[in-house]
């Protein structure tokens, strides 16, 4: 069977064989077949085949292995249809709130006013290994725009995106405006997608750090998105290939949301009743959503009704212990000493109230706080 005719069952079997291989040579042979098959799925129709491959992965380890090979191939420029055009995306974490509790909800724009100006900042400060032929799209896209089912169309468009003056054309996607409905800061994830001219093997993503462009980029983009009556902070992450950008963006959104929650909630408890205690628990979600969720609650026996909770969805690449470790480290950084991990996996909902299930720190595991 040729790589172009490989079925999802074949590819899953190669991933399983690679993970179980007793020599590096056997693993590399399996991975080469997987890479060829993924290249076929990414560059040919139907577009749903790539998404179906990952949706039907029989194990978390197999899913992660396929993802690593896909990400490695994209990073090397393997999906460029022999074009010099490379796609990239900047994850943008937007922290927004209303300035006044009496204000009506606002909508932040889904289109940036000056994409060319933002592009110029990247070029001026040497982003993407000093690449000078960049173009950012004007749309702030949501995570759905970078899902597996969208990749074939995006790569095909990029291959045709060369303008007559040998500059990469802007790749505009569906804008995703942001609704701001309260004075509590909410954390949103958006992406600016762009194109760059580079040889297929050029290491334009070698530096994972946010560069000197970050501060002026944050200032300009925040100003472009802010509307009257809101506070807005737009925090960009380093430009990455699309597959990696989606993952890095989701991780960054979760981390920033957790930082804001712990900082604000602990400050509130300390001002009113003293030190809070924390409980971390893992929950099973409904079918069709991220299958598990790590939840964090802060509470105090001196004010049992004021318990506060945070829900952190886990995606297929996530490991539960990694997410728990991130929260535990954050709690330590915020000097919260009383931390308990509730053992086991718990249901999504409290059967007594129907609300999301969270555990109060003073309970013995049978006294949930619902929010």
N, C-alpha and C positions, 0 to 999 in steps of 0.2 A: 504493500500500500504506500503510495507517495504521500509526502507531507501535506500536499494540497487536499488529499482525500481523507485526511485523518479525522476521525470522529472525536467527540468529547470523551467517549469511553476509552479510545486509544490514548488520548493525551493524559487522561487521569491515570491510566495504567503506567505510562512512562514516568509520570511524576512519582507514583508509588515505587516503581522499580529504582528510580534515581535515589530516593530517600533510603531505600533498603540496600543499595549497592554496597558490596564489600570491598570495592576498589574505586579509586578516583577515576580510572579510565571508563569503567562501566557507568558511573554517574554522569560523566561528561558526555558519553554517547547518548544516553537518554535525554540529557538536557539539550543537546544539539537538535534532536528530533523535535523536542518541545518548542524550541526557538523557531525552527522552520514552520511548524504548524501554527504558532502564534502569529508569525509574520503573514501567513496566509489569511488568518482570521481578521487581522487588523487592516489589511489592504484590499480585501475583497468582500463582496456582499454574500450573504445577508449580514447586516450590521448586528443583528441580535445574536449571532453565533458566539461572539466573544463573551457577551454578557451571560449567555446560557452556560458556557463552559465554566465560568466561575460560580454561577448560581448553583450548579449541580456538583461542585467539588465534594467528594465523599468525606473529606476530613479537613480539619483546620490546617494541619501541617501541609497537606496537598495544596490547599488554596494558597498558603503563604509561599510555597515553592514556585507555583505557577506565577504568582505576582512578582516574585523576585526576578524570574527570567524575563517577564514582560518589561519590568522597569529597567533592567539592565540593557535589553535590546533597544528600548526607546532612548535611553541615555546615550547610547553609541551612535544614534542616528539611523538605525536599521529600518525605520518605517517611513523614510523620506521619498520613496519611489524614485531613487537616484536623483533627487532634487537637492539643492543646497539650502532649502528652507527648513528650519527647525522650529518646532513649536515649544513654547514655554508658558508657564503660568506663575503669577505672583499670588500666593494666598494673602488675603487681607482680612485681618481681624478688626471688625468695626464694633467699638464699644459706644453705645448711644443711650441717651435718656432724655426725657422731657426736663426742661429747666424749672417748670412750675407744675405742681400737682393739679392745679385748676385748669391747665391748658388742655385743649383738645389733642387727640393723637395726631402725629405728623408722619409724613412719608419722606424718607431720604431718597434722593434720585438714584436710579439704577444705571445712569450714564455719567461718566466724568466729563467735566467741561473742557478740559485741556489735556487730552491723551498725549499729544505731541510734546507738551511741556514736561510731563512725567517721563516720557521716553528720553528726552534730552538730559534729565537728571541721571538716568541710568547710564547713558553714554558718557556724560561728563565725569562720572565717578568710577568708571571702569567696571560696571557690572557685566556679568557673563563673560568673564575673562578678557575684558576690554573690547568686546565686540562693538563695532560702531555702526552696524547696519541692523538696527532694531526697529520694531514698530509695535506699539501697544494698541490693542483694541480699546474702544471707548466704553464698552459695556462692562458693568460689574455683574458677573455671572455667578449663579449659585452652584452648589456642589453637583446638582443634577446635570449640569452642562459638561462635566468631566467624567461622568460614569462610563462604564465599559461600553454600553450600547452607543455612546456618542463618539467614541474614539475613531472608528473607521471613517466617518464623514469628516471629522476634523483633520485627520491626516491627509485625506484626499483633497480637501480644500487647500490645505497648506501647500501641497505639491503643485497647485495651480496658482499660487498666490504671488508669483513674481511679476512685478510691474515692468513697464518698458524701460525704465531707467535703472534696472538692476537693483532696485530697492525692494525689500519685502513689503507686501501689502498688509494693511491692518486686517486682523481677523476679528470681526465683530460678532458677538453672540447675543442671545436674548438677554436683555437687561433684567435684573432682579432687584427692584426697589426694596427698601427696608422700612418696615413699619415700626414706629416708636410710640409706645402707648403708656409709659409710666415713668416715674422719677427714679425708679430703681434701674441701675445700669444693666442693660442686656447685651449679650455678646453674640455677634452675627458673623458668619463666614461668607466671604465673597472672593472672587478671583478676577484678576486682570490677565487676559490671555494675549500673548503676543507672538510675533514671528521674528526670527533672526536668520541672517545668511551665514552659513558655516559649513565647512566640509563635513561629510558624514562622521568621520572619526574625531572631529575637534572636541576637546574637553571643555566646552563652554560652561558646564555645570560643576566644575571641579571644586569650587569654593562654596561650601554650604552655609557660610556665615552671611548675615546681613551686612552690607558694606557701608561706606561713608555716605552713600546716597540716602540711607534710611531716614535720617532726621529731616532733611528738606522734603523728601518724598512724603513723610508723615504729615508735615505741616501743610503742604500744598493739597494733598488729597483730603485731609480732614476739612480744610476750608472749602473745597469743592463740594463736599457732601453735606455740610452743615446747613440747616435751614433755621429760620427764626424760631426761637423757643426751644431749641434742643442743644445738648452738649454732645459732641461727636469727636471720637478719637479713632483714626484709621491706622492700624499698625501693620505694615507690610512684612512678609517673610521673604526669604531669599527666593529668586526665580528658580524654578525647577521644571524638569520634564512633566508632562501632564499627569502621568500615573503617580509619580511621587508627590506632586504638588497637592493632589486631592488628599492623600494620606497625611502629609505634613500639615495641611490646613486643618483637617479635623482634629488632629492631636493638639495643635496650637489653640484652636477654639476651646477645647475641653480644658486645657491648662489655664487659659486666661479666665474662663468662667469660674473654675475652682478657686483661683487666686482671689478674684473679686468676692466670691461668696464667703470664703473663710475670713478674709480681711474685714468685710463689712459686718458679718454675723458676730465674730469674736469681739469686735469693737463695741457692738451693741450690748452683748452680754456683760462685758467688763464694766461698761458704764452703768448698768442697772443692778446686776446681781453677782458679779464676780466671774471667776473663770468658768468657761463652759467645758463640757466633756463631749467627746466625739464617738460616734459609732459608724463603722464602715460595713456595708452589707452588699451582697450580690443577689440580683433578682432576675428571674426569667421573664422575658418580654413576650408580647403577643406575636403570633406568626406574621411574617411580612415586615417586621421591624428588626432593628439590631437585636440579635437573639438574647443578649444579656445586658444588664445595666448594673454599674456600681453606684451605690448611693451612699451619701455622707449626711449624717444628721449631727447637729449641735444642739445641746440642751443643757438645762441646769435643774437640779432638784429644788432650787429656790423659786423657780418660775416654770413649772411643768408645761403650762399652756403656751409658752413662747418658743417651743422647739422649732428649729429651722432646718430645711433639708435641701440637698442638691442631688440631681439625677445626672449621671454621666453615662451616656450610651456607649456601648462597645461595638466596634465594627469588626468584620471578619479577620483583619490583620492583628487586632488587639489580643493581648494575653491578659487574663484577669489579674494575675499577680503583678504584672507591670503597672496596670492602672491603680491597683491598691497601693503599690509602693510609691507611686507619684503622689497620691493623696496623703499617705503617711509622712512623706518627706515635707510636703507643704505644711501639714499640721505642726511638725517639729519646728519648721522655720518661723511659724507664727506663735511658737511657745505654748502650744496646747499639749499638755502632758498626759491628760486622761484620754486615751484612745483605745477603743476595743473593736476588734473585727468580729462581727457576728458570724459564727460558723455556718457552713452549708450554703445552699442556694434556695432563695425564698421566692414566693409568688409575687407577681406584679402588684396585686391589689390586696388591701385589707378586707377580708370577707365580712367584717362587721360593718364597715362604712362604705366600701366600694372605692375608697380613695387610694392613692399610691401608698404602698407600705414602706414605712421608715421606722427605725427603732430608737426609742429614747435611751439615753445613757444610763438612767437610773433603773431601767427595767431589767428583767432577768431573761429577756428574749421573748417574753409573751405579752409585753406591753408596748405595742407599736404606737408611734406618733404618726398621724396621717396628715398630708398637706395637699 
